[in-house]
């Protein structure tokens, strides 16, 4: 509060008036008066901008209370202008009883220092100080209200940013889930058509071929009808095969491995009650069988550790394809550790599997901040 522009302006105006009263009006330009004014201003500024400790601030205020009436007696000037900085800094104190005691002391200093000019001047100083203290208290309340409003605004803005980020991640997650669901459904439908309709048509063609052989011996007209029907079914069978081929997504092969890992995460969530969020990005290449097998076991190990050792209730799994690498990361909200021991069988097993795939693994954790695992596997080159 004492650093506000308005109060700084009042403080420095009081310095200017005090200097003019001492050096111009009082014609007191001695070395001691110059040194005092400099030390007085420096002490004020140190209290405003540099002193962080409450004890040092209190010592500075008490020292100025003692020195101000003495300086007023020797160098001249109105005591009010000596005390303005003190009043501002005293009102800013967090100690209520100490603040009231200091303000009472300042009022006594203002009255007593002007008794030489008469009781009337002392009373005027008292009224000025009371009005000034009331004004400073009002400014202090306004400042605190503004500060609290700013705090609430910042909190609301952070909450809004967090909400936007969460919404973005949710949309990304839903998009990946929707895409994988469509791929899986298209693959299922194509398989069903191939297995049911394709099988039926194929069996019909075989039976018609047998009927054609029998009809050759007995009825040429029946033979012609069978030949026409077999030709018609064969053509439609080719159309069905082409439709199945087009329906089955080309990208499905690229996702077979991570769909298996996603299913593992879903089953883990059902079995344990731990919330597992999976986010998957599109990929233009497929993981090898060896990579899929190792990643499946790695995922099992990480999920199990998050529950067993980390006591996690939420785990985020992100799978991302780049042009040359596949990146999978796991982040849980568990208890975390201050130091990761690599001697454990589970973690050694993770590193061995990643090394076997010529990949990279990074594990970090902080006490109370969960566990993070990032694995990068290079795309296997065709020989």
N, C-alpha and C positions, 0 to 999 in steps of 0.2 A: 504493500500500500504506500509506503513512504517513497517508493521509486516512481510514483505516478507523476506525469508531466505537470499537472496542476500544482501539486505540493512541492515539487522541485522548483517550480517557478516562484512560488511564495517564499521558499527558503532562500533562494538566490537574491530575490528582491530585498529581503530583510538584510542580507549581507551587504548589499550595495548601500542601503540606507544607513546601516551601522558604520560602514567605512566613511561615508560622507559626513556623518555626525562627529566621528572621531577626528578625521583629518581636515575637513573643510570647516564645519561649524565650530568644532572645539579647537581647531588649529593645533592639534596634538600630533606632530609628525616625527616623534622620537623613534629611535631604533627599537626600543622595547615594545612600543605600540604596534609597529609594523610586524615584528616577530610574532606578537600575540595574535594579531588578526590572521596571519598566515597559518599559525598552528590551530587557531580556532576553526578556520575553514577546512583545513586538512582533516582535523578530527571529525568534523561533520561528514565529509565525503567518505572517509574511511568507514564510518558507521553505516553509511548508505550503501556503498558498493563493495566493500571488501570484508568487513567483519561478519563472519557467519556464526560464530559461537555466541550463545546468549550471555555467557559470563563476560566476554570481552565487551559486548554491547552495553551491558549494565555498568561495567567499570567506566566506559567512555561517557555514559550519561551522568553518572555520579560525579566524575571528575569535572565535567562541564558545569554541573550545578554548583560545585564549590568555587570554580574559577570565575564564573560569570559575574556574580555580585562584586567580587574583588576587582575585576577588570573594569566594571562599570564605575566603581568608586575612583580608580586611579586614572583611567583613560577617558571617561565620560561616555556620552551616548545614552539613549533610552534603554532601560533594562528589558523592555518588551522585545527588542530586536535581537538581544542576546538569547532570549528564551524560545523564540519561534521554532528553531530547529529541534530544541529539547522537547517541546510540546508535541511536535509531529512524531518524533521517535518514541516518546513515552506512550502516546495513544496507540502506537503500533505494537506495543508489547503484548505478549500472550498471557502474562501473569496479571490477573485481575486486581488482586490486593496490592501488589507491588506497584501497579500502574496508578491506582488511586492514591497510594502514599506519595508517589513521585509528583503527581499533579498537585496534591495539597502542598507539598514542599515548594513547588514552582510558584504557586499562588502567594505563599508567604514571602518568598524571595522578591516577587514583584512588588508587594505592598511595602515590605521593610526597606527595600533599596530606594524607594521614592519618598520616604518619610522626611528626608532632608528638604524636599520641595514642598512638603506639606501633606496633610492627610488626604486632601482632595485628589492630588495626583496619584497617590497610592490606591485610592478607591477606584479612580478611572482605570488604572492598570489592571486592577482585579476584574472589573467589568469586561475590559477588552479580552483578558485571558479566558474568562468564563465563556464569552461569546465565541472566541476562537476555538476553544476546546469543543464546544457544542458543534461548531461547524466541521471541525476535523472528525468528530465522531460520526456525523452525518455522512461525510465523504467516505469514511471507513466502511460504514454499512453499505453504501452504494457500491463501493469497490468490491466488498465481499459478495454482494448480490450478483454483481457482474461476473466475478470470478466463478461463483457457483453455477451461473447460467452458462458460462463458457465451458465449465467442466461437464455439465449435462449435455451441452451441444456436442462436445468432443466424443462423449460416451455414445450419444445417439448416432453420430457420424460413423464411429468405429463399428457400432452394431449394424448400421446400414451397409457398410462395406463388407462386413462379415456375411450378412444376409445375401448380398449380391454375389459374393464369392461362392457361398454354399449353393445358391441357386444355379450358378454357372456350372459348378461341379455336378449338381444333380442332373442338369440337362445333358451334360457330357456322359454321365453314367447311364441315363435313360436312353440316350442315342446309341451307345455301344450295346446296351441290352437289347434294344429294338432291332438293331442290325443283326446281331447274332441270332435272335429269335426268328427273324425272317429267313436267315440262311438255313437254320436248323429245320424250319417248317418246310421250306422249299425242298430241302434234301429228303425230308420224310415223305412228302407228297410224291416226289419223283420215284422214290423207292417203292412206295405203295402201288403206284401205277405200273411200275416195272414188274413187281411181284404178282399183282392180281390180274390187271388187264393184259399185260404182256404175256403172262403165263397162259391165260385163257385163249388168247388169239393164237399163240404158238401151238397149243394143244388142238385147237380147231383145225389148223392147217395140216397137222399130222393126220388127224382123223379123216379130213377131206381127201388127203392123198390115198389113204387106205380105201375109202369109198370109191375113188376114181379107178383104183385097180379092180375092184369088184364089178363096177359098172361097165368096164371094158368088155367083159364077157357076156353081159346080159342086155344092156340098154344103152345104145349110143347117145340117145337124147339126154338120158340122165347123166351120162359122162360129160356131155357139153355143159350142162348146168353146173356140175360139180367143178369143172375146170374154171368156169367163169366166176363161181363163188370163191374158189380158192385164190384166184388172181385178185379178186376184190379185197379179200381179207388180208392177203399178203401186202397189198399196197397200203391198206390202213395200218397194218402192223408196222410198216416202215415209218408211217406218219407218227404213230405213237412213240416209236423209238426216238425219232427226231424231237418230238415234243418233250419227252423225258430228258433228253440230252440238253435241250435249251432251258428247261425248268431247273435242272440241277445247277446251282451257282458255281461258277468257276472259282470264286473266292473261297468256297467252303473248304477246300484242301488246305488253304493257308491258315484256317482257323481251327482245324480239327484238334490240334494240340492244346491251344489255349481254352477251347470249349471244354476239354477234359479237365483242365485245371479249374475252370470256372465251376464246373459241376462238383468238383472236390470241395471248393469253398462253400458252395450252397449246402452240400451234405454236412460239412463241418458246422455250419451255422445251425442247421436243424438239430444235429446231435448234441451240441454244447450250449446253444442259446447265445453264443458270442456273435455280435453283429459283424458280418464280413461284407464290406462294400468293394465290388470289383469294377474297375474302369479299364476298358480295352480300346486301344486305337487301331485303326485300319492298318493292314500289312499287305505288302505286294509279294511277299515270299513266305514259304512254309518252313516251320521248324522240322528238323530231322527226327526220326524215331528215337535216336539216342538222346537228343536234346529234350524231347517230350518226356521220356522216361525219367531222366535225371531231374527235370523241373518239377515233375509230379511228386517225386520223393522229397525234393527240397521244400516244396510248398507244404507238404505234410509235416515236415520237421519244424518249419517256422511257425505254422499255425499252432502246433502242439506246444512249442516253447512259449508262445505268447500267452496261452491259457495256463499252462502248468507252472511256469516260472514267473511270468510277468503279471499274472492275475488280470489280464486284459479283458475288457468287455466290448471293445470295438477294435476292428482291424481293417485297415484300408490296403487293398491290393491293386496296384496299377501295372498294367501290361502294355508296353509300347513298342511298336516296330519302327526302326529307322531304316535308312537305306542299307546300312551295313551291320546293324546290331539289333538284338532283341533285349529290351530292358524290362526287368520286373522288380518292383519294390514293394516292401511290406512295412507298414507303420502302425504300431498299436498304441493304446493309451494306458499301457500297464505301468507297474511301479518303477520300471527301469533299474539300472545299476550305475554305480559311479565308476566301475572298472569292469571291462569285459575280459573274462578269463577264456583264453583260447584252448585251454587244456581239456575242456569238456568233450565228451564223445560226440554229442550232437553237433556242436559248432565245427569240430574237426571234420566230421562227415560232410557238412555243408561245403567247407573249403576244398575238400578232396574232390567232390563231385564237380564243383565249378572249375577247378584246375584241370580235371579230366576233359572238360569241354572247352579248355583254353579260354576261359572267361575271366571276369573280374568280379570280386565281391567286396562290398564295403559295409561294415556294421558299426553303428554308433548308438550310444545310449547315455542318458543322464538320469540321475536319481529323481523319480517323480515325473519324468517326461517320456516314459515309454521306451520302446526299442525300434530301431530302424535298420532294415536290411535292403541293400540295393545290389542287384546282380545284372551284369552286362555280358551277354553271350554274342560272339561274332557269328555272322551268317556263314554257314558252311558252303564252301566253294565246290562247284561241280568239277570232278576230275576228268 
